[in-house]
Amino acid sequence: MSIVADADTFRQILGHYPTGVCAITATQTDGTPAAMIVGSFTSVSLDPPLVAFFPDKASSSWPKIEACDGFCVNVLADDQEGLCRTLASKDPAKFDGVPHHLSARGAPILDGALAWIDCSFHAIHEAGDHYIAIGEVHALDIHHPGAPLLFHKGRYGKVSPLL
């Protein structure tokens, strides 16, 4: 028997699947950094190397990033929950004081992120109340070893060490 779920039930059930947390960063034409937090990020293709994330159409940060030449995916570490909450805020100065440096293409790479992936936009597709933003990867690296920040059942969490 299948159930057609309302939005709250859909979110609750899908919340049982843990996701990593990434900060999508970009530099606007005036030089101001922009950022948004996503829990929906994935690899798409090896040849050519493509990745994707899924911004909400209602996001106030997405139009700022979409207007840029490209973006950087920053895989957040398990000790970066505070930074995650800061960058998820609607504060126009949310990037002030955030330690970072720029990629060769000019997108912010967050200090302390586990890894970064510098991309140009390959395609953007509508998908219900979200977009599918596909990026072509130009450079990527592990910033430092560690464990990722996770989101599960409405809360941030960490990977439990293996015994």
C-alpha positions as CSV (number, residue, x, y, z in Angstrom):
1,M,0.0,0.0,0.0
2,S,1.4,3.4,-0.9
3,I,0.7,6.7,0.8
4,V,0.6,10.0,-0.9
5,A,2.3,12.2,1.7
6,D,1.8,15.9,2.6
7,A,5.0,18.1,2.7
8,D,5.5,17.6,6.5
9,T,5.2,13.8,6.3
10,F,7.5,13.7,3.2
11,R,10.1,15.8,5.1
12,Q,9.8,13.6,8.2
13,I,10.3,10.4,6.3
14,L,13.1,11.6,4.1
15,G,14.8,13.0,7.3
16,H,15.6,9.4,8.2
17,Y,18.3,9.6,5.5
18,P,21.4,11.4,6.7
19,T,23.0,14.0,4.5
20,G,26.3,15.8,4.5
21,V,26.3,19.6,4.8
22,C,27.9,21.8,2.3
23,A,28.4,25.6,2.0
24,I,28.0,26.8,-1.6
25,T,30.1,30.0,-2.0
26,A,30.6,32.5,-4.8
27,T,31.9,36.0,-5.4
28,Q,29.5,38.5,-6.7
29,T,30.4,41.0,-9.5
30,D,30.9,43.7,-6.8
31,G,33.4,41.4,-5.0
32,T,31.1,40.6,-2.1
33,P,31.0,36.9,-1.1
34,A,27.7,35.0,-1.1
35,A,26.9,31.7,0.6
36,M,24.2,29.2,1.1
37,I,23.9,25.9,3.0
38,V,22.7,22.8,1.2
39,G,22.2,19.2,2.4
40,S,21.5,18.0,-1.1
41,F,24.8,17.6,-3.0
42,T,26.0,14.8,-5.3
43,S,28.4,13.8,-7.9
44,V,26.9,13.5,-11.4
45,S,29.5,12.5,-13.9
46,L,33.2,11.5,-14.1
47,D,33.6,12.5,-17.7
48,P,33.2,15.4,-17.7
49,P,33.5,15.9,-14.0
50,L,30.1,17.2,-12.9
51,V,28.5,17.8,-9.5
52,A,25.0,19.0,-8.5
53,F,23.2,20.7,-5.6
54,F,19.5,21.5,-5.2
55,P,18.7,25.1,-4.1
56,D,15.2,26.0,-3.0
57,K,13.4,28.4,-5.3
58,A,12.4,30.4,-2.2
59,S,16.1,30.9,-1.2
60,S,17.2,34.5,-0.9
61,S,20.8,33.4,-1.3
62,W,20.4,31.4,-4.5
63,P,19.8,34.4,-6.9
64,K,23.1,35.9,-5.6
65,I,25.0,32.7,-6.4
66,E,23.2,32.0,-9.6
67,A,24.3,35.4,-10.9
68,C,28.0,34.6,-10.4
69,D,30.4,33.0,-12.9
70,G,30.7,29.9,-10.8
71,F,30.7,28.5,-7.3
72,C,32.7,26.5,-4.8
73,V,31.3,23.6,-2.8
74,N,32.8,23.5,0.7
75,V,32.3,20.2,2.5
76,L,31.8,21.3,6.1
77,A,33.6,19.5,9.0
78,D,31.8,18.2,12.1
79,D,33.2,21.1,14.2
80,Q,31.7,23.8,11.8
81,E,28.0,23.7,13.0
82,G,28.3,27.3,14.2
83,L,29.7,28.4,10.8
84,C,26.9,26.5,9.1
85,R,24.2,28.3,11.1
86,T,25.9,31.7,10.4
87,L,26.0,31.1,6.6
88,A,22.4,29.7,6.6
89,S,21.1,33.0,8.2
90,K,19.5,35.8,6.2
91,D,21.9,38.3,7.6
92,P,23.3,40.3,4.7
93,A,26.6,40.5,6.5
94,K,26.7,36.8,7.3
95,F,30.1,36.4,5.6
96,D,31.8,39.1,7.6
97,G,34.7,37.7,9.6
98,V,34.4,34.2,8.0
99,P,38.0,33.0,7.4
100,H,38.5,32.0,3.8
101,H,40.7,32.4,0.8
102,L,39.8,32.5,-2.9
103,S,40.1,29.7,-5.4
104,A,41.9,30.3,-8.7
105,R,38.5,31.1,-10.2
106,G,37.7,33.6,-7.4
107,A,35.2,31.7,-5.3
108,P,35.6,31.6,-1.5
109,I,37.2,28.4,0.0
110,L,36.2,28.3,3.7
111,D,39.1,27.7,6.1
112,G,38.5,24.5,8.1
113,A,36.3,22.9,5.4
114,L,37.1,19.2,4.8
115,A,37.2,19.6,1.0
116,W,36.4,22.1,-1.7
117,I,35.2,21.8,-5.3
118,D,35.5,24.8,-7.6
119,C,33.0,24.8,-10.4
120,S,31.4,26.8,-13.3
121,F,27.7,26.4,-14.0
122,H,27.1,23.7,-16.5
123,A,23.2,23.7,-16.4
124,I,20.3,24.7,-14.2
125,H,17.0,22.9,-14.3
126,E,13.7,23.4,-12.6
127,A,12.5,20.6,-10.4
128,G,9.4,21.2,-8.4
129,D,10.0,23.8,-5.7
130,H,13.8,23.5,-6.2
131,Y,16.4,23.9,-9.0
132,I,19.0,21.3,-10.0
133,A,22.3,23.3,-10.3
134,I,24.9,21.3,-12.1
135,G,28.5,22.4,-12.0
136,E,31.5,21.5,-14.1
137,V,34.5,20.8,-11.8
138,H,37.6,22.9,-12.5
139,A,39.6,22.2,-9.3
140,L,39.1,20.3,-6.1
141,D,41.2,19.3,-3.1
142,I,41.1,18.0,0.5
143,H,41.5,21.0,2.7
144,H,42.2,18.9,5.8
145,P,41.3,15.4,7.0
146,G,38.5,15.0,9.4
147,A,34.8,14.0,9.7
148,P,31.9,15.7,7.9
149,L,29.0,17.6,9.5
150,L,25.8,15.6,9.1
151,F,22.1,16.5,9.1
152,H,19.7,13.8,10.3
153,K,16.1,13.9,11.5
154,G,16.2,17.7,11.8
155,R,19.5,17.9,13.7
156,Y,23.2,18.3,13.1
157,G,25.3,15.4,14.0
158,K,28.7,13.6,13.6
159,V,29.9,10.3,12.3
160,S,30.4,7.9,15.2
161,P,33.9,6.5,15.3
162,L,34.2,2.8,14.3
163,L,35.0,0.4,17.1
